[in-house]
Structures are given as C-alpha cells and as structure tokens.
Amino acid sequence: MGGELENSSGGDPSRMRISDADRHKVAELLRTAAGEGRLDLDELDERLELAFDAKTYADLVPITADLHPVAPVSSSLQPRNVTGLPAATSGHASSMAIMGDCKRRGAWHVPENHAAFALMGSVLIDLRQASLSSHVTTINASAIMGDVKVVVPAHFNVVVDGTPIMGDYGHGKDKVAADIGPDSPTIRVRGMALMGSVTVTRLPPPGTPRKIIGTY
C-alpha cells in the first residue's frame, strides 16, 4: 500500500502534496495583490480559504494564475532612451506565453514597467539591444509550470525579488562579468514562480560566438 501512495501523483509534479509553508507563501501573494487593488476583500477571503484548503500544487494554479500585472502603455508619450543605443520604434508593455513561447529581443522599447507571464510556456526578455524609458525598469515576471528568462548586458544592475514555490526565482549563471557603474540602469525583477522558474543572466553582446554564450 505504501508504494501505491508514493506513486499516486503519477509522475506529475502538479499533483504532489503541498506543505503549510507553500500555503502561507500563496496567502502572502494574495494579500499583496489585495494591497495593490487587484483583489477586493471578498475575493481575498475566498482565495485565502481556497489556498489553505489546497492539497496539491495544481490546486494553487487557478488561485494565482490571473494575478500577474499587466503594465499599461501610452501611445501619446514619446519613448525615452537611457541606454545610449539607437531608439527602438516599437515597444511592448507585456510578454505572455501560454503553452507556447514569446521572445522579445533585438531593438525594442521597454517601458518603465513590463509584465512577463508564462503558463506552461516560455518567455525570453532580452535587454541587450533594447532601449529603456527609465533609469529604473521594473519587470513583473511570473511563471506557472513554465519559465521566464531575462537577459541583460554586463553593465546593467539587477535586483531580483521573487517568490519561488516548488520552483526557482533568482540569478542564473552569468556568462560575462558584471561591469556596474554609477550610471548603470537598474532592472528590478519581481513576481513568483510556481513549479517554474524565473532567472536573470548577464550575457555578452549579440554576435558573440555561440559556444561562449549558449543558445537563446
């Protein structure tokens, strides 16, 4: 009987049992969302009850899946460029992948706030040739059974503040040493990873031999 219980998830990690610590992490995320106005008090109470009643990681997905923030973009504002690179003509306020992939790379305009969300998919945010509108850029990046990869050049300062729940949220293995100065732009990455990953990695400029930078 013990073997039957051990294999009851059928190899699917989403069917694994969660701990009290996981429930409390989700509860904190829900309270933060309510504080930001993305949930009203009735919704908060309902989702908190669902979170504390949850048995598996799959039970947490519908409670949190719609809480990734989407940053607004204003077409009436002229993009500001603080990177010194040629200004991009198009920008994106969000990047989303649901059972697929989304790649932002090359010359593109990044607003002060950008939202990235992957649900059983993959999102790539490559900032090495991007033009930034603010000296401090916030990327709200969350992944549920998927991954979000943020790529930055050596001179960008990076602050990562995310919550992993049976996943990974943090700095990846840099392929180039950090070269941060007083004028370096700052990228703040925040959000959560539920059975997924959100990573930030420094890479050399595009065109560097692939054997050095890997495949992206």
C-alpha positions as CSV (number, residue, x, y, z in Angstrom):
1,M,0.0,0.0,0.0
2,G,2.9,2.4,0.8
3,G,4.1,2.1,-2.8
4,E,0.7,3.0,-4.2
5,L,0.5,6.1,-2.1
6,E,4.0,7.2,-3.1
7,N,3.2,7.0,-6.8
8,S,-0.3,8.5,-6.6
9,S,0.9,11.6,-8.4
10,G,1.6,9.5,-11.5
11,G,4.8,11.4,-12.1
12,D,3.0,14.7,-12.5
13,P,4.6,17.3,-10.1
14,S,1.4,19.4,-10.1
15,R,-0.3,16.5,-8.3
16,M,2.2,16.5,-5.5
17,R,1.1,17.4,-2.0
18,I,1.9,20.9,-0.7
19,S,3.2,22.0,2.7
20,D,1.9,24.6,5.1
21,A,4.9,26.8,4.1
22,D,3.6,26.7,0.5
23,R,0.1,27.7,1.6
24,H,1.5,30.6,3.6
25,K,3.6,31.8,0.6
26,V,0.5,31.9,-1.6
27,A,-1.5,33.6,1.2
28,E,1.1,36.3,1.3
29,L,1.0,36.7,-2.5
30,L,-2.8,37.1,-2.3
31,R,-2.6,39.7,0.5
32,T,0.0,41.7,-1.6
33,A,-2.4,41.5,-4.6
34,A,-5.2,42.9,-2.5
35,G,-3.0,45.7,-1.2
36,E,-2.3,46.6,-4.8
37,G,-6.0,46.7,-5.6
38,R,-6.0,43.6,-7.8
39,L,-8.4,41.7,-5.4
40,D,-11.2,43.1,-3.4
41,L,-11.8,41.9,0.2
42,D,-14.4,39.3,-0.7
43,E,-12.1,37.8,-3.4
44,L,-9.2,37.9,-0.9
45,D,-11.2,36.0,1.7
46,E,-12.4,33.4,-0.9
47,R,-9.0,32.8,-2.3
48,L,-7.4,32.6,1.1
49,E,-9.9,29.9,2.1
50,L,-9.1,28.0,-1.2
51,A,-5.3,28.4,-0.5
52,F,-5.5,26.9,3.0
53,D,-7.8,24.1,1.7
54,A,-5.5,23.3,-1.2
55,K,-4.0,19.8,-1.2
56,T,-1.8,19.8,-4.3
57,Y,0.2,22.3,-6.4
58,A,-2.4,22.1,-9.1
59,D,-5.0,23.4,-6.6
60,L,-2.9,26.6,-6.4
61,V,-2.8,27.4,-10.1
62,P,-6.4,28.8,-10.5
63,I,-6.0,30.8,-7.3
64,T,-2.9,32.7,-8.6
65,A,-3.0,32.5,-12.5
66,D,-4.7,35.8,-13.1
67,L,-2.6,37.9,-10.7
68,H,0.3,38.7,-13.0
69,P,0.2,42.5,-13.5
70,V,-0.1,44.0,-17.0
71,A,1.6,47.3,-17.4
72,P,-0.3,50.0,-19.3
73,V,1.3,51.7,-22.3
74,S,0.5,55.2,-23.5
75,S,0.9,55.8,-27.3
76,S,0.9,59.6,-26.7
77,L,4.2,59.5,-24.9
78,Q,7.5,59.8,-26.9
79,P,9.7,56.9,-25.8
80,R,12.7,58.0,-23.7
81,N,16.0,56.2,-24.2
82,V,18.5,55.9,-21.4
83,T,20.8,53.2,-22.8
84,G,22.6,55.2,-25.5
85,L,21.5,52.7,-28.1
86,P,19.5,53.7,-31.2
87,A,15.9,54.3,-30.1
88,A,13.5,51.5,-31.0
89,T,10.4,52.3,-32.9
90,S,8.1,49.7,-31.2
91,G,7.6,48.7,-27.6
92,H,5.7,46.1,-25.6
93,A,4.1,46.6,-22.2
94,S,3.8,42.8,-21.6
95,S,5.0,39.4,-22.8
96,M,2.8,36.4,-22.3
97,A,3.2,32.7,-23.2
98,I,0.5,30.1,-22.5
99,M,1.6,26.7,-23.7
100,G,3.9,28.3,-26.2
101,D,6.8,30.8,-26.3
102,C,7.3,34.5,-26.5
103,K,10.6,36.2,-27.4
104,R,11.5,39.9,-27.0
105,R,14.9,40.6,-28.4
106,G,16.8,42.8,-30.7
107,A,16.0,46.6,-30.8
108,W,12.7,47.2,-28.9
109,H,11.5,49.8,-26.5
110,V,10.9,48.8,-22.9
111,P,8.5,50.9,-20.8
112,E,9.2,51.7,-17.1
113,N,7.0,48.7,-16.2
114,H,6.9,45.5,-18.2
115,A,4.9,42.4,-17.3
116,A,6.1,38.9,-18.3
117,F,4.0,35.7,-17.6
118,A,4.5,32.1,-18.6
119,L,1.9,29.4,-18.1
120,M,3.3,26.1,-19.2
121,G,5.3,28.1,-21.7
122,S,8.5,30.1,-22.1
123,V,9.2,33.9,-22.2
124,L,12.5,35.4,-23.2
125,I,13.2,39.1,-22.3
126,D,16.5,40.1,-23.9
127,L,17.5,43.6,-23.0
128,R,21.0,43.7,-24.6
129,Q,19.8,45.8,-27.6
130,A,16.7,47.3,-26.0
131,S,16.1,51.0,-25.3
132,L,14.9,51.7,-21.8
133,S,12.5,54.6,-21.0
134,S,13.6,54.8,-17.4
135,H,16.8,54.6,-15.4
136,V,14.9,52.0,-13.2
137,T,12.8,49.4,-15.0
138,T,10.5,47.0,-13.2
139,I,9.8,43.6,-14.8
140,N,6.9,41.9,-13.1
141,A,7.8,38.3,-14.1
142,S,5.8,35.2,-13.0
143,A,5.8,31.6,-14.2
144,I,3.4,28.8,-13.5
145,M,4.8,25.4,-14.7
146,G,6.8,27.5,-17.2
147,D,9.8,29.7,-17.4
148,V,10.8,33.4,-17.8
149,K,14.4,34.2,-18.8
150,V,15.6,37.8,-18.5
151,V,18.9,38.5,-20.3
152,V,20.9,41.7,-19.5
153,P,24.3,43.1,-20.6
154,A,27.2,43.3,-18.3
155,H,26.7,47.0,-17.2
156,F,23.1,46.6,-16.0
157,N,22.4,46.5,-12.3
158,V,19.9,43.8,-11.4
159,V,17.7,43.5,-8.3
160,V,15.7,40.2,-8.0
161,D,12.8,40.0,-5.5
162,G,10.6,37.0,-6.3
163,T,8.9,34.1,-4.5
164,P,9.6,30.5,-5.6
165,I,7.0,27.9,-4.8
166,M,8.4,24.5,-5.7
167,G,10.4,26.4,-8.3
168,D,13.3,28.7,-8.8
169,Y,13.5,32.5,-8.8
170,G,16.8,34.3,-8.9
171,H,20.1,35.0,-10.8
172,G,21.3,32.4,-13.3
173,K,24.9,31.7,-14.2
174,D,26.4,34.8,-15.8
175,K,28.4,34.3,-18.9
176,V,30.1,37.7,-18.6
177,A,31.4,39.5,-15.5
178,A,29.3,42.4,-14.1
179,D,30.6,45.8,-15.0
180,I,28.4,48.1,-13.0
181,G,29.0,51.9,-12.6
182,P,27.2,54.9,-11.1
183,D,25.2,55.5,-14.3
184,S,24.2,51.8,-14.8
185,P,20.5,51.3,-15.4
186,T,18.7,49.2,-12.8
187,I,16.4,46.3,-13.7
188,R,14.1,45.1,-10.9
189,V,12.5,41.7,-11.3
190,R,9.7,40.7,-9.1
191,G,6.9,38.1,-9.0
192,M,6.6,34.4,-8.3
193,A,7.5,31.0,-9.8
194,L,5.0,28.2,-9.1
195,M,6.5,24.9,-10.3
196,G,8.5,27.0,-12.8
197,S,11.5,29.3,-13.0
198,V,12.3,33.0,-13.4
199,T,16.0,33.7,-14.0
200,V,18.2,36.7,-14.8
201,T,21.5,36.2,-16.6
202,R,24.2,38.5,-17.9
203,L,25.4,37.7,-21.4
204,P,27.9,39.3,-23.8
205,P,26.6,41.4,-26.7
206,P,24.7,39.6,-29.5
207,G,27.1,38.2,-32.1
208,T,29.5,36.7,-29.6
209,P,30.3,33.1,-30.6
210,R,27.5,30.7,-29.5
211,K,30.0,28.3,-27.8
212,I,30.5,31.1,-25.3
213,I,27.0,32.4,-24.7
214,G,25.0,29.3,-25.2
215,T,21.8,29.0,-27.1
216,Y,18.9,31.5,-26.6
